[in-house]
Amino acid sequence: MHVLLSIALAMAGGLVLSRVVKLLKLPNVTGYLIAGLIVGPCCLNLVNQTNLGYIKIISTVALGFIAFSIGGEFKLEHLKKLGKSIVTITFCQALFAVAFVMLGLFALKFAFPDQIDTPMILLLGAIATATAPAATLMVVKQYRARGIVTDTLLPVVALDDAIGLMVFSICVALAKVFAVGEQLTFMSTVVTPLLEIALSLVVGAALGALLALCMRFFRSRANRLCLMIVAVLAGVGLSEMNWPMGLSLSSLLTCMMTGAVFANMRKDSLQILDGTENWTPPLYMLFFVISGAELDLKVIPLIGIAGVAYIVFRSMGKYLGAFTGAAMVKADKNVRNYLGLTLLPQAGVAIGMAQVVANTPEFAAQSSQIVTIVLCATLVYELVGPLITKIALVKSGEIEKTPKRAKKGKSAQTACTAVVTPETSTAATAQADTAELSDSNETEK
């Protein structure tokens, strides 16, 4: 089948399944993944393995835009408003997820040495950090949740993915050393990974600064959109190049830094970045459908133990990490008890990380298992995650069991000034800054 026809069928399948899952009140990303599974090699084979290889570039470009969008939310003035409490909680829940998954899989490695190896442990540990903002925000918006847990949750999910990308870049560099069987030296385990991360940040910063500078000479929305596309494609392209000393850039980190520098150099960055929302939804849809098509059902029995362990240990890490972080900053009791439950959903960024693994030649032996584990975990989290988030917000008293209609002339939402401590921002500020993370069709970044 011609590759263009395969792309058309993939998009058509994504559209149809997105309507089906909406009837079940599930996120669109779930429908996209199921559509990919149906049209892919494992089922109908309408998008065969050969064509998947041809359209792989779509996933690569989509990843660049996902990272660029995350970077666009990473404004220094916003971080200052959030205060130390939010940053502490975010770091704790992310690092606890990494630690629990890595330690849990490392323990299982002794019992199942043929199924779990060191690169897999490092990569799955890093992927565990990612949280799905769209699924969480969907619940908050749908049920008009408001209160101290919601006010803490919104900035945490916005900051979490940026931390996750940095942790992932470090773990990828280390996993390559173990995957190719290099001798463990200070150069290979410390210097080279740090050089690759630093180079990614420098290249991304240069592209972001250049993008901000070029915006002065182009005023129309169309031209500015073209400039952003050029910047992202340049970031992805430079990351795919072979650099001196055998170094390789992280496309996710490079594009995230491009977005971050651009956002901090332009006061009107949010309005400019809104221009990408007009054309990226089809790109994101194809990204998720392609990811679903790559799900290998034959591998599922082989990754049963590792897959279950990943879901269990990540859930434990997220909950206990949020609890510990909230306790450290002496947060409200409801924040300590329920925030961790709202951080379980996982989708776009995690799938993006898995795709990076699949596209890295050094991880050929682990990529199929890791992609399958992450996609299966995503389906589980997207099915139960929003429900658990709703239960947590109901338990904390921030969702009315029978929502009342807003009175005429009054807003359905009210601003709450307390987040965790007086140093954090207001709920209105947190929601306004975080709302950009979800697009009109609820596609996960």
Buried (B, 14 or more C-beta within 10 A) or exposed (E): EEBEEBBEBBBBBBBEBBEEBBEEEBBBBBBBBBBBBBBBBBEEEBBBEEBBEBBBEBBBBBBBBBBBBBBBBBBEEBBEBBBEBBBBBBBBBBBBBBBBBBBBBBEBBEEEEEBBBBBBBBBBBBBBBBBBBBBBBBBBBEBBBBBBBBBBBBBBBBBBBBBBBBBBBBBBBBBBBBBEEEEEEEEBBEEBBEBBBEBBBEBBBBBBBBBBEBBEEEEEEEEBBEBBBBBBBBBBBBBEEEBEEEBBBBBBBBBBBBBBBBBBBBEEBBEBBEBBBEEBBBBBBBBBBBBBBBBBEEBBEBBBBBBBBBBEBBBBBBBBBBBBBBEEBEBBEBBBBBBBBBBBBBBBBBBBBBBBBBBBEBBEEBBBBBBBBBBBBBBBBBBBBBBBBBBBBBBBBBBEEEEEEEEEEEEEBEEBEBBBBEBBBBBBBBBEBBBBBBBEBBBBB
